[in-house]
Amino acid sequence: MPQFVIERDMPGVGGLDADDLKGASRKSCSVLRDLGPEVQWVHSYVTDDKIYCLYRAPSEDLIRQHAETAGFPANRISEVRATIDPTTAE
């Protein structure tokens, strides 16, 4: 299944408290349940003004549908071509 990194411009998001992040996570999961098992949220990184999310989905269109339905921006969607880490150097 293809993986995608979604870049979401969300000024001030890093200042949200745990309850706000929990609410956003619940909204995302609710929309994912409605879309079906083909699209999966793996995890996200929250920075000061952006959220970077890793998703598995058969297409970018399904990622965009999730973002629009959930009300989250999807400013940039990039398909992951490879994964590397320190063990890649060995």
PDB file of N, CA, C and O in Angstrom:
ATOM      1  N   MET A   1       0.858  -1.180   0.000  1.00  0.00           N
ATOM      2  CA  MET A   1       0.000   0.000   0.000  1.00  0.00           C
ATOM      3  C   MET A   1       0.898   1.236   0.000  1.00  0.00           C
ATOM      4  O   MET A   1       1.814   1.322   0.819  1.00  0.00           O
ATOM      5  N   PRO A   2       0.661   2.191  -0.893  1.00  0.00           N
ATOM      6  CA  PRO A   2       1.454   3.420  -0.900  1.00  0.00           C
ATOM      7  C   PRO A   2       1.331   4.180   0.426  1.00  0.00           C
ATOM      8  O   PRO A   2       0.299   4.137   1.095  1.00  0.00           O
ATOM      9  N   GLN A   3       2.408   4.871   0.780  1.00  0.00           N
ATOM     10  CA  GLN A   3       2.403   5.737   1.959  1.00  0.00           C
ATOM     11  C   GLN A   3       2.567   7.180   1.503  1.00  0.00           C
ATOM     12  O   GLN A   3       3.226   7.463   0.503  1.00  0.00           O
ATOM     13  N   PHE A   4       1.956   8.079   2.255  1.00  0.00           N
ATOM     14  CA  PHE A   4       2.008   9.497   1.939  1.00  0.00           C
ATOM     15  C   PHE A   4       2.342  10.306   3.184  1.00  0.00           C
ATOM     16  O   PHE A   4       1.910   9.981   4.290  1.00  0.00           O
ATOM     17  N   VAL A   5       3.121  11.368   2.983  1.00  0.00           N
ATOM     18  CA  VAL A   5       3.359  12.352   4.035  1.00  0.00           C
ATOM     19  C   VAL A   5       2.481  13.550   3.701  1.00  0.00           C
ATOM     20  O   VAL A   5       2.529  14.081   2.592  1.00  0.00           O
ATOM     21  N   ILE A   6       1.676  13.970   4.678  1.00  0.00           N
ATOM     22  CA  ILE A   6       0.792  15.116   4.501  1.00  0.00           C
ATOM     23  C   ILE A   6       1.321  16.251   5.358  1.00  0.00           C
ATOM     24  O   ILE A   6       1.534  16.089   6.560  1.00  0.00           O
ATOM     25  N   GLU A   7       1.532  17.392   4.737  1.00  0.00           N
ATOM     26  CA  GLU A   7       1.981  18.592   5.439  1.00  0.00           C
ATOM     27  C   GLU A   7       0.770  19.497   5.620  1.00  0.00           C
ATOM     28  O   GLU A   7       0.138  19.911   4.648  1.00  0.00           O
ATOM     29  N   ARG A   8       0.459  19.795   6.868  1.00  0.00           N
ATOM     30  CA  ARG A   8      -0.706  20.620   7.193  1.00  0.00           C
ATOM     31  C   ARG A   8      -0.235  21.921   7.832  1.00  0.00           C
ATOM     32  O   ARG A   8       0.328  21.907   8.927  1.00  0.00           O
ATOM     33  N   ASP A   9      -0.459  23.039   7.160  1.00  0.00           N
ATOM     34  CA  ASP A   9      -0.146  24.345   7.733  1.00  0.00           C
ATOM     35  C   ASP A   9      -1.235  24.711   8.725  1.00  0.00           C
ATOM     36  O   ASP A   9      -2.388  24.914   8.346  1.00  0.00           O
ATOM     37  N   MET A  10      -0.865  24.796   9.998  1.00  0.00           N
ATOM     38  CA  MET A  10      -1.829  25.086  11.062  1.00  0.00           C
ATOM     39  C   MET A  10      -1.146  25.988  12.095  1.00  0.00           C
ATOM     40  O   MET A  10      -0.681  25.507  13.129  1.00  0.00           O
ATOM     41  N   PRO A  11      -1.085  27.299  11.815  1.00  0.00           N
ATOM     42  CA  PRO A  11      -0.391  28.218  12.714  1.00  0.00           C
ATOM     43  C   PRO A  11      -0.840  28.059  14.174  1.00  0.00           C
ATOM     44  O   PRO A  11      -2.032  28.055  14.481  1.00  0.00           O
ATOM     45  N   GLY A  12       0.154  27.929  15.060  1.00  0.00           N
ATOM     46  CA  GLY A  12      -0.111  27.816  16.485  1.00  0.00           C
ATOM     47  C   GLY A  12      -0.468  26.437  16.979  1.00  0.00           C
ATOM     48  O   GLY A  12      -0.724  26.265  18.170  1.00  0.00           O
ATOM     49  N   VAL A  13      -0.494  25.452  16.108  1.00  0.00           N
ATOM     50  CA  VAL A  13      -0.938  24.109  16.503  1.00  0.00           C
ATOM     51  C   VAL A  13      -0.060  23.513  17.608  1.00  0.00           C
ATOM     52  O   VAL A  13      -0.539  22.716  18.414  1.00  0.00           O
ATOM     53  N   GLY A  14       1.195  23.887  17.648  1.00  0.00           N
ATOM     54  CA  GLY A  14       2.091  23.372  18.677  1.00  0.00           C
ATOM     55  C   GLY A  14       1.708  23.817  20.079  1.00  0.00           C
ATOM     56  O   GLY A  14       2.165  23.235  21.063  1.00  0.00           O
ATOM     57  N   GLY A  15       0.872  24.844  20.178  1.00  0.00           N
ATOM     58  CA  GLY A  15       0.432  25.337  21.471  1.00  0.00           C
ATOM     59  C   GLY A  15      -0.851  24.702  21.972  1.00  0.00           C
ATOM     60  O   GLY A  15      -1.327  25.037  23.057  1.00  0.00           O
ATOM     61  N   LEU A  16      -1.415  23.793  21.196  1.00  0.00           N
ATOM     62  CA  LEU A  16      -2.651  23.132  21.630  1.00  0.00           C
ATOM     63  C   LEU A  16      -2.369  22.214  22.816  1.00  0.00           C
ATOM     64  O   LEU A  16      -1.288  21.635  22.922  1.00  0.00           O
ATOM     65  N   ASP A  17      -3.340  22.091  23.693  1.00  0.00           N
ATOM     66  CA  ASP A  17      -3.158  21.190  24.836  1.00  0.00           C
ATOM     67  C   ASP A  17      -3.588  19.770  24.459  1.00  0.00           C
ATOM     68  O   ASP A  17      -4.078  19.519  23.358  1.00  0.00           O
ATOM     69  N   ALA A  18      -3.393  18.863  25.394  1.00  0.00           N
ATOM     70  CA  ALA A  18      -3.668  17.442  25.141  1.00  0.00           C
ATOM     71  C   ALA A  18      -5.127  17.202  24.770  1.00  0.00           C
ATOM     72  O   ALA A  18      -5.413  16.357  23.921  1.00  0.00           O
ATOM     73  N   ASP A  19      -6.060  17.935  25.396  1.00  0.00           N
ATOM     74  CA  ASP A  19      -7.483  17.749  25.077  1.00  0.00           C
ATOM     75  C   ASP A  19      -7.806  18.179  23.651  1.00  0.00           C
ATOM     76  O   ASP A  19      -8.598  17.530  22.968  1.00  0.00           O
ATOM     77  N   ASP A  20      -7.193  19.277  23.201  1.00  0.00           N
ATOM     78  CA  ASP A  20      -7.410  19.734  21.822  1.00  0.00           C
ATOM     79  C   ASP A  20      -6.875  18.718  20.822  1.00  0.00           C
ATOM     80  O   ASP A  20      -7.527  18.421  19.821  1.00  0.00           O
ATOM     81  N   LEU A  21      -5.693  18.190  21.094  1.00  0.00           N
ATOM     82  CA  LEU A  21      -5.110  17.187  20.196  1.00  0.00           C
ATOM     83  C   LEU A  21      -5.930  15.901  20.201  1.00  0.00           C
ATOM     84  O   LEU A  21      -6.081  15.249  19.168  1.00  0.00           O
ATOM     85  N   LYS A  22      -6.453  15.545  21.359  1.00  0.00           N
ATOM     86  CA  LYS A  22      -7.313  14.370  21.451  1.00  0.00           C
ATOM     87  C   LYS A  22      -8.573  14.566  20.615  1.00  0.00           C
ATOM     88  O   LYS A  22      -9.011  13.642  19.930  1.00  0.00           O
ATOM     89  N   GLY A  23      -9.151  15.745  20.664  1.00  0.00           N
ATOM     90  CA  GLY A  23     -10.343  16.034  19.872  1.00  0.00           C
ATOM     91  C   GLY A  23     -10.069  15.949  18.381  1.00  0.00           C
ATOM     92  O   GLY A  23     -10.870  15.398  17.626  1.00  0.00           O
ATOM     93  N   ALA A  24      -8.930  16.497  17.959  1.00  0.00           N
ATOM     94  CA  ALA A  24      -8.561  16.423  16.540  1.00  0.00           C
ATOM     95  C   ALA A  24      -8.346  14.975  16.124  1.00  0.00           C
ATOM     96  O   ALA A  24      -8.753  14.570  15.035  1.00  0.00           O
ATOM     97  N   SER A  25      -7.711  14.201  16.984  1.00  0.00           N
ATOM     98  CA  SER A  25      -7.482  12.779  16.688  1.00  0.00           C
ATOM     99  C   SER A  25      -8.798  12.018  16.571  1.00  0.00           C
ATOM    100  O   SER A  25      -8.966  11.179  15.687  1.00  0.00           O
ATOM    101  N   ARG A  26      -9.712  12.315  17.457  1.00  0.00           N
ATOM    102  CA  ARG A  26     -11.020  11.652  17.397  1.00  0.00           C
ATOM    103  C   ARG A  26     -11.760  11.990  16.110  1.00  0.00           C
ATOM    104  O   ARG A  26     -12.382  11.122  15.497  1.00  0.00           O
ATOM    105  N   LYS A  27     -11.691  13.258  15.700  1.00  0.00           N
ATOM    106  CA  LYS A  27     -12.344  13.678  14.451  1.00  0.00           C
ATOM    107  C   LYS A  27     -11.744  12.914  13.274  1.00  0.00           C
ATOM    108  O   LYS A  27     -12.469  12.396  12.425  1.00  0.00           O
ATOM    109  N   SER A  28     -10.421  12.850  13.232  1.00  0.00           N
ATOM    110  CA  SER A  28      -9.748  12.146  12.149  1.00  0.00           C
ATOM    111  C   SER A  28     -10.147  10.679  12.116  1.00  0.00           C
ATOM    112  O   SER A  28     -10.455  10.143  11.052  1.00  0.00           O
ATOM    113  N   CYS A  29     -10.144  10.028  13.272  1.00  0.00           N
ATOM    114  CA  CYS A  29     -10.500   8.603  13.344  1.00  0.00           C
ATOM    115  C   CYS A  29     -11.947   8.362  12.931  1.00  0.00           C
ATOM    116  O   CYS A  29     -12.253   7.355  12.292  1.00  0.00           O
ATOM    117  N   SER A  30     -12.829   9.273  13.292  1.00  0.00           N
ATOM    118  CA  SER A  30     -14.237   9.147  12.907  1.00  0.00           C
ATOM    119  C   SER A  30     -14.392   9.175  11.388  1.00  0.00           C
ATOM    120  O   SER A  30     -15.123   8.365  10.817  1.00  0.00           O
ATOM    121  N   VAL A  31     -13.710  10.098  10.749  1.00  0.00           N
ATOM    122  CA  VAL A  31     -13.772  10.193   9.288  1.00  0.00           C
ATOM    123  C   VAL A  31     -13.138   8.962   8.653  1.00  0.00           C
ATOM    124  O   VAL A  31     -13.652   8.442   7.662  1.00  0.00           O
ATOM    125  N   LEU A  32     -12.035   8.495   9.210  1.00  0.00           N
ATOM    126  CA  LEU A  32     -11.378   7.293   8.680  1.00  0.00           C
ATOM    127  C   LEU A  32     -12.302   6.082   8.743  1.00  0.00           C
ATOM    128  O   LEU A  32     -12.343   5.288   7.803  1.00  0.00           O
ATOM    129  N   ARG A  33     -13.042   5.931   9.837  1.00  0.00           N
ATOM    130  CA  ARG A  33     -13.987   4.817   9.942  1.00  0.00           C
ATOM    131  C   ARG A  33     -15.027   4.885   8.832  1.00  0.00           C
ATOM    132  O   ARG A  33     -15.390   3.860   8.254  1.00  0.00           O
ATOM    133  N   ASP A  34     -15.507   6.089   8.534  1.00  0.00           N
ATOM    134  CA  ASP A  34     -16.511   6.253   7.482  1.00  0.00           C
ATOM    135  C   ASP A  34     -15.942   5.979   6.093  1.00  0.00           C
ATOM    136  O   ASP A  34     -16.653   5.488   5.216  1.00  0.00           O
ATOM    137  N   LEU A  35     -14.659   6.295   5.890  1.00  0.00           N
ATOM    138  CA  LEU A  35     -14.037   6.078   4.580  1.00  0.00           C
ATOM    139  C   LEU A  35     -13.719   4.607   4.330  1.00  0.00           C
ATOM    140  O   LEU A  35     -13.604   4.182   3.180  1.00  0.00           O
ATOM    141  N   GLY A  36     -13.578   3.841   5.389  1.00  0.00           N
ATOM    142  CA  GLY A  36     -13.282   2.425   5.235  1.00  0.00           C
ATOM    143  C   GLY A  36     -11.824   2.100   5.479  1.00  0.00           C
ATOM    144  O   GLY A  36     -11.010   2.993   5.713  1.00  0.00           O
ATOM    145  N   PRO A  37     -11.495   0.818   5.423  1.00  0.00           N
ATOM    146  CA  PRO A  37     -10.165   0.350   5.827  1.00  0.00           C
ATOM    147  C   PRO A  37      -9.040   0.631   4.834  1.00  0.00           C
ATOM    148  O   PRO A  37      -7.877   0.364   5.138  1.00  0.00           O
ATOM    149  N   GLU A  38      -9.355   1.157   3.672  1.00  0.00           N
ATOM    150  CA  GLU A  38      -8.300   1.384   2.685  1.00  0.00           C
ATOM    151  C   GLU A  38      -7.357   2.511   3.058  1.00  0.00           C
ATOM    152  O   GLU A  38      -6.214   2.527   2.603  1.00  0.00           O
ATOM    153  N   VAL A  39      -7.806   3.457   3.875  1.00  0.00           N
ATOM    154  CA  VAL A  39      -6.946   4.572   4.275  1.00  0.00           C
ATOM    155  C   VAL A  39      -6.653   4.437   5.761  1.00  0.00           C
ATOM    156  O   VAL A  39      -7.561   4.272   6.576  1.00  0.00           O
ATOM    157  N   GLN A  40      -5.355   4.509   6.104  1.00  0.00           N
ATOM    158  CA  GLN A  40      -4.913   4.317   7.487  1.00  0.00           C
ATOM    159  C   GLN A  40      -3.991   5.457   7.908  1.00  0.00           C
ATOM    160  O   GLN A  40      -3.070   5.832   7.183  1.00  0.00           O
ATOM    161  N   TRP A  41      -4.258   5.993   9.082  1.00  0.00           N
ATOM    162  CA  TRP A  41      -3.387   7.002   9.686  1.00  0.00           C
ATOM    163  C   TRP A  41      -2.342   6.261  10.502  1.00  0.00           C
ATOM    164  O   TRP A  41      -2.691   5.491  11.397  1.00  0.00           O
ATOM    165  N   VAL A  42      -1.072   6.477  10.211  1.00  0.00           N
ATOM    166  CA  VAL A  42       0.008   5.784  10.925  1.00  0.00           C
ATOM    167  C   VAL A  42       0.412   6.584  12.161  1.00  0.00           C
ATOM    168  O   VAL A  42       0.359   6.064  13.276  1.00  0.00           O
ATOM    169  N   HIS A  43       0.812   7.838  11.978  1.00  0.00           N
ATOM    170  CA  HIS A  43       1.137   8.735  13.075  1.00  0.00           C
ATOM    171  C   HIS A  43       1.364  10.142  12.527  1.00  0.00           C
ATOM    172  O   HIS A  43       1.397  10.356  11.316  1.00  0.00           O
ATOM    173  N   SER A  44       1.519  11.090  13.442  1.00  0.00           N
ATOM    174  CA  SER A  44       1.746  12.489  13.050  1.00  0.00           C
ATOM    175  C   SER A  44       2.766  13.124  13.970  1.00  0.00           C
ATOM    176  O   SER A  44       2.945  12.707  15.115  1.00  0.00           O
ATOM    177  N   TYR A  45       3.437  14.151  13.443  1.00  0.00           N
ATOM    178  CA  TYR A  45       4.378  14.962  14.207  1.00  0.00           C
ATOM    179  C   TYR A  45       3.807  16.371  14.270  1.00  0.00           C
ATOM    180  O   TYR A  45       3.502  16.971  13.240  1.00  0.00           O
ATOM    181  N   VAL A  46       3.665  16.894  15.479  1.00  0.00           N
ATOM    182  CA  VAL A  46       3.156  18.244  15.681  1.00  0.00           C
ATOM    183  C   VAL A  46       4.338  19.161  15.957  1.00  0.00           C
ATOM    184  O   VAL A  46       5.114  18.927  16.883  1.00  0.00           O
ATOM    185  N   THR A  47       4.470  20.213  15.143  1.00  0.00           N
ATOM    186  CA  THR A  47       5.500  21.229  15.360  1.00  0.00           C
ATOM    187  C   THR A  47       4.778  22.534  15.723  1.00  0.00           C
ATOM    188  O   THR A  47       3.564  22.533  15.927  1.00  0.00           O
ATOM    189  N   ASP A  48       5.511  23.631  15.801  1.00  0.00           N
ATOM    190  CA  ASP A  48       4.885  24.896  16.202  1.00  0.00           C
ATOM    191  C   ASP A  48       3.711  25.280  15.306  1.00  0.00           C
ATOM    192  O   ASP A  48       2.640  25.637  15.798  1.00  0.00           O
ATOM    193  N   ASP A  49       3.915  25.205  13.987  1.00  0.00           N
ATOM    194  CA  ASP A  49       2.912  25.716  13.062  1.00  0.00           C
ATOM    195  C   ASP A  49       2.472  24.719  11.985  1.00  0.00           C
ATOM    196  O   ASP A  49       1.788  25.093  11.033  1.00  0.00           O
ATOM    197  N   LYS A  50       2.861  23.466  12.138  1.00  0.00           N
ATOM    198  CA  LYS A  50       2.491  22.455  11.142  1.00  0.00           C
ATOM    199  C   LYS A  50       2.290  21.110  11.807  1.00  0.00           C
ATOM    200  O   LYS A  50       2.797  20.849  12.898  1.00  0.00           O
ATOM    201  N   ILE A  51       1.539  20.265  11.124  1.00  0.00           N
ATOM    202  CA  ILE A  51       1.454  18.855  11.482  1.00  0.00           C
ATOM    203  C   ILE A  51       1.876  18.065  10.247  1.00  0.00           C
ATOM    204  O   ILE A  51       1.409  18.327   9.139  1.00  0.00           O
ATOM    205  N   TYR A  52       2.761  17.103  10.454  1.00  0.00           N
ATOM    206  CA  TYR A  52       3.208  16.208   9.400  1.00  0.00           C
ATOM    207  C   TYR A  52       2.639  14.829   9.715  1.00  0.00           C
ATOM    208  O   TYR A  52       2.920  14.263  10.772  1.00  0.00           O
ATOM    209  N   CYS A  53       1.841  14.293   8.799  1.00  0.00           N
ATOM    210  CA  CYS A  53       1.151  13.026   9.032  1.00  0.00           C
ATOM    211  C   CYS A  53       1.628  11.974   8.043  1.00  0.00           C
ATOM    212  O   CYS A  53       1.912  12.275   6.883  1.00  0.00           O
ATOM    213  N   LEU A  54       1.712  10.745   8.515  1.00  0.00           N
ATOM    214  CA  LEU A  54       2.011   9.619   7.645  1.00  0.00           C
ATOM    215  C   LEU A  54       0.755   8.774   7.520  1.00  0.00           C
ATOM    216  O   LEU A  54       0.189   8.328   8.518  1.00  0.00           O
ATOM    217  N   TYR A  55       0.327   8.561   6.287  1.00  0.00           N
ATOM    218  CA  TYR A  55      -0.880   7.769   5.997  1.00  0.00           C
ATOM    219  C   TYR A  55      -0.542   6.685   4.988  1.00  0.00           C
ATOM    220  O   TYR A  55       0.386   6.819   4.191  1.00  0.00           O
ATOM    221  N   ARG A  56      -1.314   5.612   5.040  1.00  0.00           N
ATOM    222  CA  ARG A  56      -1.288   4.581   4.001  1.00  0.00           C
ATOM    223  C   ARG A  56      -2.626   4.665   3.287  1.00  0.00           C
ATOM    224  O   ARG A  56      -3.679   4.693   3.925  1.00  0.00           O
ATOM    225  N   ALA A  57      -2.583   4.705   1.963  1.00  0.00           N
ATOM    226  CA  ALA A  57      -3.810   4.800   1.174  1.00  0.00           C
ATOM    227  C   ALA A  57      -3.505   4.398  -0.258  1.00  0.00           C
ATOM    228  O   ALA A  57      -2.366   4.508  -0.712  1.00  0.00           O
ATOM    229  N   PRO A  58      -4.528   3.929  -0.972  1.00  0.00           N
ATOM    230  CA  PRO A  58      -4.302   3.543  -2.360  1.00  0.00           C
ATOM    231  C   PRO A  58      -4.091   4.736  -3.295  1.00  0.00           C
ATOM    232  O   PRO A  58      -3.558   4.577  -4.393  1.00  0.00           O
ATOM    233  N   SER A  59      -4.514   5.949  -2.855  1.00  0.00           N
ATOM    234  CA  SER A  59      -4.375   7.101  -3.731  1.00  0.00           C
ATOM    235  C   SER A  59      -4.333   8.407  -2.940  1.00  0.00           C
ATOM    236  O   SER A  59      -4.794   8.480  -1.801  1.00  0.00           O
ATOM    237  N   GLU A  60      -3.776   9.416  -3.564  1.00  0.00           N
ATOM    238  CA  GLU A  60      -3.753  10.764  -2.989  1.00  0.00           C
ATOM    239  C   GLU A  60      -5.171  11.310  -2.873  1.00  0.00           C
ATOM    240  O   GLU A  60      -5.474  12.060  -1.945  1.00  0.00           O
ATOM    241  N   ASP A  61      -6.035  10.942  -3.802  1.00  0.00           N
ATOM    242  CA  ASP A  61      -7.417  11.425  -3.775  1.00  0.00           C
ATOM    243  C   ASP A  61      -8.133  11.039  -2.478  1.00  0.00           C
ATOM    244  O   ASP A  61      -8.903  11.829  -1.931  1.00  0.00           O
ATOM    245  N   LEU A  62      -7.880   9.836  -1.996  1.00  0.00           N
ATOM    246  CA  LEU A  62      -8.507   9.397  -0.751  1.00  0.00           C
ATOM    247  C   LEU A  62      -7.977  10.201   0.440  1.00  0.00           C
ATOM    248  O   LEU A  62      -8.720  10.487   1.379  1.00  0.00           O
ATOM    249  N   ILE A  63      -6.708  10.559   0.398  1.00  0.00           N
ATOM    250  CA  ILE A  63      -6.118  11.408   1.438  1.00  0.00           C
ATOM    251  C   ILE A  63      -6.801  12.779   1.422  1.00  0.00           C
ATOM    252  O   ILE A  63      -7.151  13.315   2.473  1.00  0.00           O
ATOM    253  N   ARG A  64      -6.988  13.334   0.237  1.00  0.00           N
ATOM    254  CA  ARG A  64      -7.651  14.644   0.120  1.00  0.00           C
ATOM    255  C   ARG A  64      -9.101  14.578   0.605  1.00  0.00           C
ATOM    256  O   ARG A  64      -9.583  15.507   1.253  1.00  0.00           O
ATOM    257  N   GLN A  65      -9.786  13.494   0.296  1.00  0.00           N
ATOM    258  CA  GLN A  65     -11.165  13.329   0.742  1.00  0.00           C
ATOM    259  C   GLN A  65     -11.226  13.316   2.271  1.00  0.00           C
ATOM    260  O   GLN A  65     -12.110  13.934   2.864  1.00  0.00           O
ATOM    261  N   HIS A  66     -10.288  12.615   2.904  1.00  0.00           N
ATOM    262  CA  HIS A  66     -10.228  12.595   4.367  1.00  0.00           C
ATOM    263  C   HIS A  66     -10.030  13.998   4.913  1.00  0.00           C
ATOM    264  O   HIS A  66     -10.736  14.409   5.834  1.00  0.00           O
ATOM    265  N   ALA A  67      -9.076  14.739   4.356  1.00  0.00           N
ATOM    266  CA  ALA A  67      -8.778  16.084   4.841  1.00  0.00           C
ATOM    267  C   ALA A  67      -9.986  17.012   4.705  1.00  0.00           C
ATOM    268  O   ALA A  67     -10.316  17.752   5.632  1.00  0.00           O
ATOM    269  N   GLU A  68     -10.637  16.966   3.551  1.00  0.00           N
ATOM    270  CA  GLU A  68     -11.794  17.831   3.328  1.00  0.00           C
ATOM    271  C   GLU A  68     -12.946  17.478   4.259  1.00  0.00           C
ATOM    272  O   GLU A  68     -13.594  18.368   4.811  1.00  0.00           O
ATOM    273  N   THR A  69     -13.203  16.201   4.435  1.00  0.00           N
ATOM    274  CA  THR A  69     -14.309  15.773   5.295  1.00  0.00           C
ATOM    275  C   THR A  69     -14.033  16.114   6.757  1.00  0.00           C
ATOM    276  O   THR A  69     -14.935  16.538   7.481  1.00  0.00           O
ATOM    277  N   ALA A  70     -12.789  15.929   7.188  1.00  0.00           N
ATOM    278  CA  ALA A  70     -12.426  16.193   8.578  1.00  0.00           C
ATOM    279  C   ALA A  70     -12.251  17.686   8.856  1.00  0.00           C
ATOM    280  O   ALA A  70     -12.283  18.112  10.010  1.00  0.00           O
ATOM    281  N   GLY A  71     -12.065  18.478   7.798  1.00  0.00           N
ATOM    282  CA  GLY A  71     -11.859  19.909   7.989  1.00  0.00           C
ATOM    283  C   GLY A  71     -10.424  20.283   8.310  1.00  0.00           C
ATOM    284  O   GLY A  71     -10.166  21.343   8.880  1.00  0.00           O
ATOM    285  N   PHE A  72      -9.492  19.416   7.947  1.00  0.00           N
ATOM    286  CA  PHE A  72      -8.073  19.678   8.160  1.00  0.00           C
ATOM    287  C   PHE A  72      -7.435  20.089   6.839  1.00  0.00           C
ATOM    288  O   PHE A  72      -7.815  19.569   5.790  1.00  0.00           O
ATOM    289  N   PRO A  73      -6.474  21.009   6.865  1.00  0.00           N
ATOM    290  CA  PRO A  73      -5.779  21.344   5.619  1.00  0.00           C
ATOM    291  C   PRO A  73      -4.859  20.192   5.190  1.00  0.00           C
ATOM    292  O   PRO A  73      -4.366  19.429   6.021  1.00  0.00           O
ATOM    293  N   ALA A  74      -4.649  20.090   3.916  1.00  0.00           N
ATOM    294  CA  ALA A  74      -3.659  19.165   3.357  1.00  0.00           C
ATOM    295  C   ALA A  74      -2.897  19.975   2.319  1.00  0.00           C
ATOM    296  O   ALA A  74      -3.123  19.844   1.116  1.00  0.00           O
ATOM    297  N   ASN A  75      -1.977  20.827   2.814  1.00  0.00           N
ATOM    298  CA  ASN A  75      -1.291  21.772   1.949  1.00  0.00           C
ATOM    299  C   ASN A  75      -0.333  21.111   0.976  1.00  0.00           C
ATOM    300  O   ASN A  75      -0.102  21.607  -0.127  1.00  0.00           O
ATOM    301  N   ARG A  76       0.218  19.991   1.395  1.00  0.00           N
ATOM    302  CA  ARG A  76       1.120  19.262   0.507  1.00  0.00           C
ATOM    303  C   ARG A  76       1.008  17.780   0.826  1.00  0.00           C
ATOM    304  O   ARG A  76       1.058  17.377   1.988  1.00  0.00           O
ATOM    305  N   ILE A  77       0.856  16.981  -0.211  1.00  0.00           N
ATOM    306  CA  ILE A  77       0.803  15.529  -0.062  1.00  0.00           C
ATOM    307  C   ILE A  77       1.894  14.949  -0.948  1.00  0.00           C
ATOM    308  O   ILE A  77       1.925  15.190  -2.155  1.00  0.00           O
ATOM    309  N   SER A  78       2.791  14.180  -0.333  1.00  0.00           N
ATOM    310  CA  SER A  78       3.917  13.594  -1.070  1.00  0.00           C
ATOM    311  C   SER A  78       3.944  12.098  -0.852  1.00  0.00           C
ATOM    312  O   SER A  78       3.867  11.629   0.284  1.00  0.00           O
ATOM    313  N   GLU A  79       4.054  11.342  -1.937  1.00  0.00           N
ATOM    314  CA  GLU A  79       4.159   9.897  -1.813  1.00  0.00           C
ATOM    315  C   GLU A  79       5.562   9.527  -1.356  1.00  0.00           C
ATOM    316  O   GLU A  79       6.549  10.051  -1.872  1.00  0.00           O
ATOM    317  N   VAL A  80       5.646   8.632  -0.395  1.00  0.00           N
ATOM    318  CA  VAL A  80       6.932   8.160   0.114  1.00  0.00           C
ATOM    319  C   VAL A  80       7.510   7.182  -0.904  1.00  0.00           C
ATOM    320  O   VAL A  80       6.855   6.210  -1.282  1.00  0.00           O
ATOM    321  N   ARG A  81       8.719   7.440  -1.337  1.00  0.00           N
ATOM    322  CA  ARG A  81       9.378   6.580  -2.329  1.00  0.00           C
ATOM    323  C   ARG A  81      10.321   5.570  -1.685  1.00  0.00           C
ATOM    324  O   ARG A  81      10.556   4.493  -2.231  1.00  0.00           O
ATOM    325  N   ALA A  82      10.866   5.929  -0.507  1.00  0.00           N
ATOM    326  CA  ALA A  82      11.779   5.032   0.206  1.00  0.00           C
ATOM    327  C   ALA A  82      11.842   5.485   1.655  1.00  0.00           C
ATOM    328  O   ALA A  82      11.539   6.633   1.979  1.00  0.00           O
ATOM    329  N   THR A  83      12.237   4.574   2.508  1.00  0.00           N
ATOM    330  CA  THR A  83      12.470   4.876   3.914  1.00  0.00           C
ATOM    331  C   THR A  83      13.912   4.527   4.237  1.00  0.00           C
ATOM    332  O   THR A  83      14.389   3.439   3.916  1.00  0.00           O
ATOM    333  N   ILE A  84      14.598   5.465   4.877  1.00  0.00           N
ATOM    334  CA  ILE A  84      15.975   5.202   5.296  1.00  0.00           C
ATOM    335  C   ILE A  84      16.106   5.541   6.770  1.00  0.00           C
ATOM    336  O   ILE A  84      15.325   6.313   7.326  1.00  0.00           O
ATOM    337  N   ASP A  85      17.117   4.940   7.388  1.00  0.00           N
ATOM    338  CA  ASP A  85      17.447   5.201   8.782  1.00  0.00           C
ATOM    339  C   ASP A  85      18.923   4.852   8.969  1.00  0.00           C
ATOM    340  O   ASP A  85      19.588   4.491   7.999  1.00  0.00           O
ATOM    341  N   PRO A  86      19.446   4.948  10.178  1.00  0.00           N
ATOM    342  CA  PRO A  86      20.882   4.668  10.351  1.00  0.00           C
ATOM    343  C   PRO A  86      21.313   3.282   9.877  1.00  0.00           C
ATOM    344  O   PRO A  86      22.463   3.098   9.478  1.00  0.00           O
ATOM    345  N   THR A  87      20.404   2.301   9.915  1.00  0.00           N
ATOM    346  CA  THR A  87      20.790   0.956   9.460  1.00  0.00           C
ATOM    347  C   THR A  87      20.969   0.879   7.951  1.00  0.00           C
ATOM    348  O   THR A  87      21.568  -0.071   7.447  1.00  0.00           O
ATOM    349  N   THR A  88      20.456   1.867   7.225  1.00  0.00           N
ATOM    350  CA  THR A  88      20.638   1.897   5.773  1.00  0.00           C
ATOM    351  C   THR A  88      22.123   2.025   5.432  1.00  0.00           C
ATOM    352  O   THR A  88      22.557   1.553   4.381  1.00  0.00           O
ATOM    353  N   ALA A  89      22.891   2.649   6.296  1.00  0.00           N
ATOM    354  CA  ALA A  89      24.319   2.866   6.047  1.00  0.00           C
ATOM    355  C   ALA A  89      25.140   1.601   6.229  1.00  0.00           C
ATOM    356  O   ALA A  89      26.298   1.552   5.813  1.00  0.00           O
ATOM    357  N   GLU A  90      24.571   0.599   6.831  1.00  0.00           N
ATOM    358  CA  GLU A  90      25.342  -0.628   7.104  1.00  0.00           C
ATOM    359  C   GLU A  90      25.451  -1.533   5.905  1.00  0.00           C
ATOM    360  O   GLU A  90      26.067  -2.596   5.987  1.00  0.00           O
TER     361      GLU A  90
END
